[in-house]
Amino acid sequence: MKASLKACDVVIFGGGGDLAMRKLLPALYHLDQDGLLAKNTRIIGASRRDMSAEDYQAKVREALDEFVPKSIGDEKTWPRFKERLSYVSVDAQQESDFARFNEANVGADDKDVVFYLATSPDLFGSICSSLANQGLNQERMRVVLEKPLGRDLQSSRAINDEVTQNFGEKQIFRIDHYLGKETVQNLLAIRFGNTLFEPLWDSAHIDNVQITVSETVGVEGRWGYYDKAGALRDMVQNHLVQLLCLVAMEPPGRNDADSVRDEKIKVLKALRPIEGANAYTKTVRGQYAKGMINGKEVKGYFDEEGSNPESRTETFVALRADIDNWRWAGVPFYLRTGKRLGQRYSEIVIQYKSIPHSIFNDESNRQLQRNQLIIRLQPEEKISLTVMNKVPGAGEGMNLQPVDLNLSLSEAFHNKRSPEAYERLLLDVMRDDATLFMRYDEVEAAWKWVDGIMAAWNQTSERPKEYASGSWGPAASMALPIKDGRNWHDY
């Protein structure tokens, strides 16, 4: 990452909240530690709570002690970082409070300003309106919007319309932290930085693509919030669809924000609708029941505090997506995500087609496997390519077996710390680089596709299928690729 050479003010609404303390402030600390924050860059927490700057600094220090224990031991960074920290008490629903930002000289001396809205989306519109009324929406000022951006197309459009009344599209950064992961960015490097892969990146060579985001946690005490969202809205509409776009998009003319996002929107518009009866053959939804995770018994969805046994909200989704264009005609994209599954990981699997004709003996033919490119996003970041290789030995004949060629980012770059996603994304906002952020038309196109699925589900009285915690979801999800003559990568 290149340094952000220009000083700016970073204002975090919800500056004392969980996201700020767990992710945003540790990310900014790491950027400071790596020398990527300009000398006069300030970090200003903003929330309703009355608090002095000293109290806020102490609260941030506690968070850093908990969430970056190794890095906080660097006492050269903390004194500098502490001096950057200040606090403004602002009630997001009291427009008069916003005058305090001018009193704090936010954006003085023509500095760029980043307003990070780590609040409920219901407040995005009023915050942006109040900022504009104080003259804090100039061209050098930007707003970052955390997900979820609504719960359907209509509510998403209402939020975006409120924000765009006060800030231009080029000033709005809609964040999806998955796009800040090193391996996601490496996907672009693999495709467009190597002659090996891009010529083979189409329906003539690829049989199917699988994208899995698997979680072992449940709703973690947030049943009321989660039940209003569900896996389709919470994960598929943003994270998984964005990963699909990066896999499927055409090569952009340049590696800049609009060129990349122009290609992503073409993929979204080419997604075949999943509506009506198609939803029952192309999708599976489930709810977790009690079971075992890592040897411990865990609660089911309806055993969680505040639950309603009448809920039909899905905690698991598997679906087949099809992209109707020349590059991907006939190639299924299998997407899968869920809570309380058997293992925590996120990965993209590119499954290549079988060789057209085998010249090897029967024993080797039994060992033949198709090439696979596996891009693992978490918990470890690595890339592996499965190829067939001769078994060593003079007396073995031409016997083959699959071998994985592995690139572990931590091993390949052992002297380089792999930055957290929010580090890259926050730095990009400060540099005014929107390549890894979603544009208004992207958000709308994704919601249109997801709304069709949700509408089909709502037309039936069928409940989500139950699955035991610690399993890989409902049995029907295993059958989703099987009926196409395929299997999930881990089966």
ABEGO torsion letter per residue (X at the ends): XBBBABBBBBBBBGAABAAAAAAAAAAAAAAAAAGABBAABBBBBBBABBBBAAAAAAAAAAAAAAABAAAAABAAAAAAAAAABBBBBBBAABAAAAAAAAAAGBGBGGBBBBBBBBBBAAAAAAAAAAAAAAGAABAABBBBBBOBBEABAAAAAAAAAAAAAABBAAABBBBBAAAABAAAAAAAAAAAABAAAAAABBAAABABBBBBBBBABBAGGAAAAAAAAEAAAAAAAAAAAAAAAAAABBBBABBBAAAAAAAAAAAAAABBBBBEAAAAAABBBBBBBBEBBGGBBBBBAAABBGBBAABABBABBBBBBBBBBAAABGBBBBBBBBBGBABBBBBBBBBBBBBABBABBAAAAAABBBBBBBBBAOABBBBBBBBBBBBBEAAAEBBBBBBBBBBBAAAABAABBBBBAAAAAAAAAAAGBAAABBBAAAAAAAAAAAAAAAAAAAABABBBBBBBBGBAEBAAAAAAAAAAGBBBAAX
